[in-house]
């Protein structure tokens, strides 16, 4: 952990403070609806291109608060809540007004019989009632800005509860106020330490208990500024708080525990805002495993489960997904407080060759860069380290140098290397006095350096003075308890700064008006129908995607003439609106080289179709394209994010290998190329076993054209599947050999 109560502000943090003026509130967007002149811009499908940032200042620091259902009767649940709210209101400087129909006073404060009797317009109403719906309607008349509903029994209980929550949400939308909850808790009103300095963590949780580990970081010197327990999110949701926290100059990182996203588009817009502001978002997202398989007709649909899309969307917009609450703590703490890296290189420094080798293996496998130190730097280190020890990286000091003046010299020399951005020192067990001196040298060196120093304190006890006082007392050293958490946090730290340093919002370049291709494509769409292969390829042609030379015929004689025009050898395929995987039914014939083969194939294909009772719109006679890399490119509709684009290895092995990458539009060429690099079979595109490199530029162009189609057709296109897309040798393009399209 990066501890201490006397940390210094990072350059980023200072810049955000200066940019926002004296008050953080000046940077926050109003939640008032935009005027016609500054309306939120929309993309081609009518979806917003910017996050709506609610003005939550008066939620977290209200001037006046009403507690509806307040009580001071001992033994009642509302009494403890009322007591906590009174204490919180005193801390934030708010006037508090208890409301209860039968109590003249509550804890010595004048109690009002109803909302209508409140002596002033209040910023925040806390509802300690079983049914918040009638109260929401009353609050609307008094122009209350925010309300919190603790009541349970809503969407978490099933269909009837979900219906009740929908009624509550509708009432909130009509009222003009913003609601936190229902089924939330008191975490927003916790007491935060005011003696801690430096950038803070803002916390968002859908389960209050899951936020406790992050909240307790304060005891290790890590500052927390806000806690938003979103509950069932009938109104205010995780995305609202990410957007708001990303604008607060004191926030160095946002930590989230997410059980379910309410709206995928809002989440991406919020993550985009955080990325543009350079504020890291670290999230535990529940639901990595599928609870039920989603049926899909296309290969693409089978490749993209719900969590696959969530994971891809998070990476696409720079959200750092971690698995455990311990990783959430350590990663958020490091990202909140560490300065920008000077280099990506990581050096592992240890007193044991075994420790250094072990950690280096894990770090390299995780994708960290461990540069070999220059010979000059190695010679310098050998002034203090015996010559028989390895100092190329990892650096093994052998133990004894850490006990005297040499220890600090070694650390300073490593940190002075321009290829080094992070120094990691695993101390697997305490061995005073040597471990005490090593810890102090690391802290002293870190205070004098602009580079990150990380220590892994492996002792399970954690009461040692070197750990509790020296390491945790430092604002410049990041201290971890496990190898895994250190690697996860450092990888996220370096990755975040790489991502944000060149970040350009994909929403800036999203199409806002339909292309001529869209008008052509719309004429081909058939609502609630699957298009034939011939019609699906026409859809591709509309967007400039190359398909083979082919003709649709309805007689054997026409097939022979078509083959002559297309050019032998040819492929013949049945084409019909109900045909999916034709090969399994024997409805594809390849390598045909003569008129007699064409006539026989035509007769066989039509006979099979009649036997299988499959209606046809004809037989396709197609150019045979043999040489290239078979890929699959497609579109599916995700319940959260809408249209998604998938690219992967295609052909007959697509459902066996499941080697695919997913993105949520809009995205640019850089993301399209990143999708290809994610594939395990990426080497096939570079050329293997004597095969020439594939035309990757043409493949990227197809992916971007498919994205345009997905954006423009929106939910009119349920699924699209190009399999295979034959990517030809470099400079020769890519050809869609087969296509399946399903209209919604």
Secondary structure as GFF3:
##gff-version 3
##sequence-region A 1 744
A	DSSP	alpha_helix	11	20	.	.	.	ID=ss1
A	DSSP	three_ten_helix	24	27	.	.	.	ID=ss2
A	DSSP	three_ten_helix	36	38	.	.	.	ID=ss3
A	DSSP	alpha_helix	57	60	.	.	.	ID=ss4
A	DSSP	beta_strand	64	68	.	.	.	ID=ss5
A	DSSP	alpha_helix	77	92	.	.	.	ID=ss6
A	DSSP	beta_strand	95	99	.	.	.	ID=ss7
A	DSSP	beta_strand	105	106	.	.	.	ID=ss8
A	DSSP	beta_strand	109	112	.	.	.	ID=ss9
A	DSSP	three_ten_helix	115	117	.	.	.	ID=ss10
A	DSSP	beta_strand	124	127	.	.	.	ID=ss11
A	DSSP	alpha_helix	133	141	.	.	.	ID=ss12
A	DSSP	beta_strand	146	149	.	.	.	ID=ss13
A	DSSP	three_ten_helix	155	157	.	.	.	ID=ss14
A	DSSP	alpha_helix	159	175	.	.	.	ID=ss15
A	DSSP	beta_strand	178	181	.	.	.	ID=ss16
A	DSSP	three_ten_helix	187	189	.	.	.	ID=ss17
A	DSSP	beta_strand	200	205	.	.	.	ID=ss18
A	DSSP	three_ten_helix	208	211	.	.	.	ID=ss19
A	DSSP	alpha_helix	212	215	.	.	.	ID=ss20
A	DSSP	three_ten_helix	216	220	.	.	.	ID=ss21
A	DSSP	beta_strand	224	229	.	.	.	ID=ss22
A	DSSP	alpha_helix	238	245	.	.	.	ID=ss23
A	DSSP	beta_strand	251	258	.	.	.	ID=ss24
A	DSSP	alpha_helix	264	276	.	.	.	ID=ss25
A	DSSP	beta_strand	280	285	.	.	.	ID=ss26
A	DSSP	alpha_helix	299	303	.	.	.	ID=ss27
A	DSSP	alpha_helix	306	316	.	.	.	ID=ss28
A	DSSP	beta_strand	320	322	.	.	.	ID=ss29
A	DSSP	alpha_helix	325	337	.	.	.	ID=ss30
A	DSSP	beta_strand	345	350	.	.	.	ID=ss31
A	DSSP	alpha_helix	353	365	.	.	.	ID=ss32
A	DSSP	alpha_helix	375	381	.	.	.	ID=ss33
A	DSSP	beta_strand	395	396	.	.	.	ID=ss34
A	DSSP	three_ten_helix	400	403	.	.	.	ID=ss35
A	DSSP	alpha_helix	406	415	.	.	.	ID=ss36
A	DSSP	beta_strand	420	427	.	.	.	ID=ss37
A	DSSP	alpha_helix	434	448	.	.	.	ID=ss38
A	DSSP	beta_strand	452	457	.	.	.	ID=ss39
A	DSSP	alpha_helix	465	465	.	.	.	ID=ss40
A	DSSP	pi_helix	466	471	.	.	.	ID=ss41
A	DSSP	beta_strand	477	480	.	.	.	ID=ss42
A	DSSP	alpha_helix	483	501	.	.	.	ID=ss43
A	DSSP	three_ten_helix	506	509	.	.	.	ID=ss44
A	DSSP	alpha_helix	516	524	.	.	.	ID=ss45
A	DSSP	beta_strand	530	531	.	.	.	ID=ss46
A	DSSP	alpha_helix	533	542	.	.	.	ID=ss47
A	DSSP	beta_strand	550	553	.	.	.	ID=ss48
A	DSSP	alpha_helix	556	566	.	.	.	ID=ss49
A	DSSP	beta_strand	570	575	.	.	.	ID=ss50
A	DSSP	three_ten_helix	583	585	.	.	.	ID=ss51
A	DSSP	beta_strand	588	592	.	.	.	ID=ss52
A	DSSP	alpha_helix	595	611	.	.	.	ID=ss53
A	DSSP	beta_strand	618	623	.	.	.	ID=ss54
A	DSSP	beta_strand	629	638	.	.	.	ID=ss55
A	DSSP	beta_strand	642	649	.	.	.	ID=ss56
A	DSSP	three_ten_helix	651	653	.	.	.	ID=ss57
A	DSSP	alpha_helix	654	657	.	.	.	ID=ss58
A	DSSP	beta_strand	660	664	.	.	.	ID=ss59
A	DSSP	alpha_helix	669	678	.	.	.	ID=ss60
A	DSSP	alpha_helix	683	686	.	.	.	ID=ss61
A	DSSP	alpha_helix	696	713	.	.	.	ID=ss62
A	DSSP	three_ten_helix	714	716	.	.	.	ID=ss63
A	DSSP	beta_strand	717	727	.	.	.	ID=ss64
A	DSSP	beta_strand	734	736	.	.	.	ID=ss65
A	DSSP	beta_strand	739	743	.	.	.	ID=ss66
###
